[in-house]
Amino acid sequence: MITNITENDIEIIEDLENKFPNIFLKNDILKDFKNNPYTKYLVYLIEGKVVGFINYYMIYERMEIVNFNVLDFFQNKKIGSSLLEELLKIAKDKKVGNITLEVRKDNVKAIHIYSKYGFKEVAIRKNYYNNTDGILMECELM
Ligand SMILES: CC(C)(COP(=O)(O)OP(=O)(O)OC[C@H]1O[C@@H](n2cnc3c(N)ncnc32)[C@H](O)[C@@H]1OP(=O)(O)O)[C@@H](O)C(=O)NCCC(=O)NCCS
């Protein structure tokens, strides 16, 4: 099941922070909801437990993917693809014009999956990730 959580989904938020400790500190997500009116978390649940998520910003007619992760054990089972498909569906429903993201140049798997859903490379961000370049990718919907 894929769902857009709110600040009231306390159990899911705690599970998300526990499952991805390299990304979140305790209470990061609640603080994010409090401080950033544009932030959203699309979460993939199996039997109520988090296995993957996309954190994105919905800023009027555009979206930005901030973080996209699936737990190692659940990778390569199309969970990431399902999350991206759901995000694209939301974007179309909300009449979003374009979605952007930054990805490490050496992250071939992520680049593959973004390309599969129509994202194109539009710019290189030199040394965006310490010594590795970032690629700005964009998916135009309108
Ligand atoms: C990127 C990520 C979210 C994808 O999630 P996932 O559930 O594994 O993705 P899926 O199973 O839906 O799809 C994986 C695709 O990558 C392909 N793939 C797998 N390993 C690959 C590799 N080494 N190189 C290129 N493509 C690869 C698979 O064949 C599949 O493509 P297909 O649908 O055309 O067959 C997940 O791998 C992840 O969490 N990675 C670590 C964090 C990360 O890099 N996030 C992106 C930051 S921008």
The ligand as an ORCA input file, in Angstrom:
! r2SCAN-3c Opt
* xyz 0 1
  C      16.778      3.838     -6.375
  C      15.834      2.957     -5.556
  C      14.871      3.827     -4.755
  C      15.031      2.083     -6.538
  O      14.126      1.264     -5.819
  P      13.850     -0.258     -6.232
  O      12.635     -0.704     -5.509
  O      15.070     -1.068     -6.059
  O      13.524     -0.088     -7.795
  P      12.748     -1.060     -8.800
  O      12.831     -2.489     -8.319
  O      11.381     -0.517     -9.039
  O      13.547     -0.814    -10.149
  C      14.915     -1.026    -10.222
  C      15.327     -0.846    -11.674
  O      16.749     -0.665    -11.696
  C      17.330     -1.667    -12.528
  N      18.632     -1.939    -11.948
  C      18.953     -2.696    -10.884
  N      20.284     -2.640    -10.662
  C      20.796     -1.818    -11.611
  C      22.109     -1.356    -11.915
  N      23.157     -1.734    -11.181
  N      22.272     -0.521    -12.963
  C      21.209     -0.120    -13.708
  N      19.946     -0.518    -13.480
  C      19.746     -1.352    -12.432
  C      16.356     -2.832    -12.478
  O      16.505     -3.663    -13.587
  C      15.031     -2.065    -12.516
  O      14.784     -1.582    -13.814
  P      13.537     -2.091    -14.710
  O      12.303     -1.703    -13.951
  O      13.695     -1.368    -16.024
  O      13.696     -3.584    -14.817
  C      16.604      2.012     -4.597
  O      17.514      1.258     -5.336
  C      17.355      2.714     -3.469
  O      16.817      2.943     -2.389
  N      18.632      3.066     -3.715
  C      19.472      3.708     -2.693
  C      19.082      5.150     -2.512
  C      19.155      5.942     -3.809
  O      20.101      5.841     -4.571
  N      18.102      6.751     -4.055
  C      18.029      7.638     -5.190
  C      18.692      8.918     -4.835
  S      18.525     10.125     -6.118
*
